[in-house]
């Protein structure tokens, strides 16, 4: 039902997004480093649920709603860009945090770990734009039911995102130890992350493309 080009397109976009530092990566790494892999995996389950919420919304035609009310879509993008700039400032400011060297965090119970993972993903502007604007462009009404195509494409994105995020969770502790012994590398990681977040914020805020209704 979906073309090879659409499959390759969503796979490339999904891989690029999950490898770019953002709210999900920052939260998952911080939890995995401070509270262990199990806490990271529970948080990842919340992130996965957030993906499912976006996927179901996309299949239900949320992009069409944003296309009819452009001001709401613009507000969502600007809020997301502001959130990324706030994360960037927290990372690069004097004494700011680092992905692999987070400050002391309280030990949260599983329910809170799950809910915070869910909320972090729902507020992630990268994921919102993916499902509202990018995914519908890969849907071809001539190839069958639009909703089914959206579900299949979204499922591919979710599998890729969860696979990479799971590897990040499982290796976060080792990466933190490695970087902790190399202060220069830690500083490079800090400013690189901040630069990427600012770049994403500028790109999202400057994007004038409308929401795409499949």
C-alpha positions as CSV (number, residue, x, y, z in Angstrom):
1,X,0.0,0.0,0.0
2,X,2.8,2.4,0.7
3,X,5.6,3.0,-1.8
4,X,9.2,2.2,-1.4
5,X,10.1,5.9,-1.7
6,X,7.6,6.7,1.1
7,X,9.1,4.0,3.3
8,X,12.6,5.2,2.7
9,X,11.5,8.8,3.3
10,X,9.9,8.1,6.6
11,X,12.8,5.9,7.7
12,X,15.4,8.7,6.8
13,X,13.4,11.4,8.6
14,X,12.8,9.2,11.7
15,X,16.5,8.3,11.9
16,X,17.6,11.9,11.5
17,X,15.2,13.1,14.2
18,X,16.0,10.5,16.8
19,X,19.8,11.1,16.4
20,X,19.4,14.8,16.8
21,X,19.5,16.0,20.5
22,X,16.1,17.1,21.7
23,X,13.7,16.9,24.6
24,X,13.2,13.1,24.4
25,X,17.0,12.4,24.3
26,X,17.7,14.8,27.1
27,X,15.0,13.3,29.4
28,X,15.8,9.7,28.6
29,X,19.6,10.1,29.1
30,X,19.2,12.1,32.3
31,X,16.9,9.5,33.8
32,X,19.1,6.6,32.7
33,X,22.2,8.2,34.1
34,X,20.7,9.2,37.5
35,X,18.3,6.4,38.1
36,X,19.5,3.5,36.0
37,X,18.5,1.7,32.8
38,X,15.2,0.3,34.2
39,X,14.0,3.9,34.9
40,X,15.1,4.9,31.4
41,X,13.2,2.1,29.8
42,X,10.0,2.9,31.8
43,X,10.4,6.5,30.7
44,X,10.8,5.2,27.1
45,X,7.5,3.5,27.4
46,X,5.9,6.9,28.1
47,X,7.6,8.3,25.1
48,X,6.3,5.4,23.0
49,X,2.8,6.2,24.2
50,X,3.3,9.8,23.1
51,X,4.2,8.5,19.6
52,X,1.0,6.5,19.5
53,X,-1.1,9.5,20.5
54,X,0.4,11.5,17.6
55,X,0.0,8.6,15.2
56,X,-3.7,8.2,16.1
57,X,-4.2,11.9,15.8
58,X,-2.5,11.9,12.3
59,X,-4.7,9.0,11.2
60,X,-7.8,10.9,12.4
61,X,-6.9,13.9,10.3
62,X,-5.4,16.4,12.7
63,X,-3.3,17.8,9.9
64,X,-6.5,18.8,8.1
65,X,-7.6,20.7,11.2
66,X,-4.3,22.7,11.3
67,X,-4.6,23.3,7.5
68,X,-8.0,24.9,8.1
69,X,-6.8,27.0,11.1
70,X,-3.3,28.1,10.1
71,X,-2.9,30.4,13.2
72,X,-3.1,27.4,15.5
73,X,-0.4,25.5,13.6
74,X,1.8,28.6,13.6
75,X,1.3,28.9,17.4
76,X,2.3,25.3,17.9
77,X,5.5,25.7,15.9
78,X,6.5,28.9,17.7
79,X,5.8,27.4,21.1
80,X,7.9,24.4,20.1
81,X,10.8,26.7,18.9
82,X,10.6,28.6,22.2
83,X,10.9,25.3,24.1
84,X,14.0,24.3,22.1
85,X,15.6,27.7,22.8
86,X,15.0,27.2,26.5
87,X,16.6,23.8,26.5
88,X,19.6,25.3,24.5
89,X,20.0,28.0,27.1
90,X,19.9,25.5,30.0
91,X,22.7,23.6,28.2
92,X,25.1,26.4,27.3
93,X,24.6,28.9,30.1
94,X,27.4,29.1,32.7
95,X,27.0,26.2,35.0
96,X,24.3,24.8,32.7
97,X,23.4,21.1,32.5
98,X,24.8,18.5,30.1
99,X,23.0,15.5,28.6
100,X,25.5,13.0,30.0
101,X,26.1,14.8,33.3
102,X,22.7,15.8,34.6
103,X,22.3,17.3,38.1
104,X,20.9,15.3,40.9
105,X,17.3,14.3,40.2
106,X,14.8,12.9,42.7
107,X,14.1,9.2,42.4
108,X,10.7,9.0,40.8
109,X,8.3,6.0,41.0
110,X,7.5,4.1,37.8
111,X,4.2,6.0,37.3
112,X,5.9,9.4,37.3
113,X,8.7,8.2,35.0
114,X,6.1,7.0,32.5
115,X,4.0,10.1,32.7
116,X,7.0,12.4,32.3
117,X,8.2,10.4,29.3
118,X,4.7,10.8,27.8
119,X,4.5,14.6,28.5
120,X,8.0,15.2,27.2
121,X,7.2,13.6,23.9
122,X,3.8,15.3,23.5
123,X,5.5,18.6,24.0
124,X,8.3,17.8,21.6
125,X,8.0,20.1,18.6
126,X,10.1,17.9,16.3
127,X,7.6,15.1,16.7
128,X,4.6,17.4,16.3
129,X,5.8,18.8,13.0
130,X,6.7,15.3,11.8
131,X,3.2,14.0,12.2
132,X,1.4,17.2,11.3
133,X,3.4,18.3,8.2
134,X,5.9,15.8,7.1
135,X,4.1,12.4,7.3
136,X,1.0,13.5,5.3
137,X,3.3,14.4,2.4
138,X,4.3,10.8,2.2
139,X,0.7,9.6,1.9
140,X,-0.6,8.9,-1.6
141,X,-4.4,8.7,-1.8
142,X,-4.1,6.8,-5.1
143,X,-2.4,3.9,-3.3
144,X,-5.4,3.2,-0.9
145,X,-6.9,4.2,2.3
146,X,-5.2,7.4,3.7
147,X,-5.7,6.5,7.3
148,X,-4.1,3.0,6.9
149,X,-1.1,4.5,5.1
150,X,-0.6,7.0,7.9
151,X,-0.7,4.2,10.5
152,X,1.8,2.2,8.5
153,X,4.2,5.1,8.0
154,X,3.9,6.1,11.6
155,X,4.5,2.6,12.8
156,X,7.8,2.6,10.9
157,X,8.8,5.8,12.5
158,X,7.9,4.5,15.9
159,X,9.9,1.3,15.5
160,X,13.0,3.2,14.4
161,X,12.7,5.8,17.1
162,X,12.2,3.3,19.9
163,X,15.0,1.1,18.7
164,X,17.5,3.9,18.7
165,X,16.2,5.4,22.0
166,X,16.5,2.0,23.6
167,X,20.1,1.8,22.6
168,X,20.7,5.3,24.0
169,X,19.1,4.3,27.3
170,X,21.2,1.1,27.6
171,X,24.5,2.9,26.8
172,X,23.9,6.2,28.6
173,X,25.7,5.2,31.8
174,X,28.8,4.0,29.9
175,X,28.8,7.2,27.8
176,X,28.5,9.3,30.9
177,X,31.5,7.6,32.5
178,X,33.5,7.9,29.3
179,X,32.8,11.6,28.9
180,X,33.2,12.3,32.6
181,X,36.8,11.3,32.4
182,X,37.3,13.7,29.5
183,X,36.3,17.2,30.4
184,X,37.1,18.6,27.0
185,X,34.9,16.1,25.3
186,X,32.1,16.9,27.8
187,X,32.4,20.7,26.9
188,X,32.3,19.9,23.2
189,X,29.2,17.8,23.7
190,X,27.5,20.5,25.7
191,X,28.1,23.3,23.1
192,X,27.3,21.0,20.2
193,X,24.0,20.1,21.8
194,X,23.2,23.7,22.4
195,X,24.1,24.7,18.8
196,X,21.9,21.9,17.4
197,X,18.9,22.9,19.6
198,X,19.3,26.6,18.5
199,X,19.5,25.5,14.9
200,X,16.3,23.4,15.2
201,X,14.5,26.3,16.9
202,X,15.4,28.8,14.2
203,X,14.5,26.3,11.5
204,X,11.1,25.6,13.1
205,X,10.3,29.2,13.8
206,X,11.3,30.3,10.3
207,X,9.4,27.5,8.5
208,X,6.5,29.1,6.6
209,X,5.2,25.9,5.1
210,X,1.6,25.1,6.0
211,X,0.3,22.0,7.6
212,X,-0.4,19.4,4.9
213,X,-3.7,17.6,4.8
214,X,-3.5,14.2,3.2
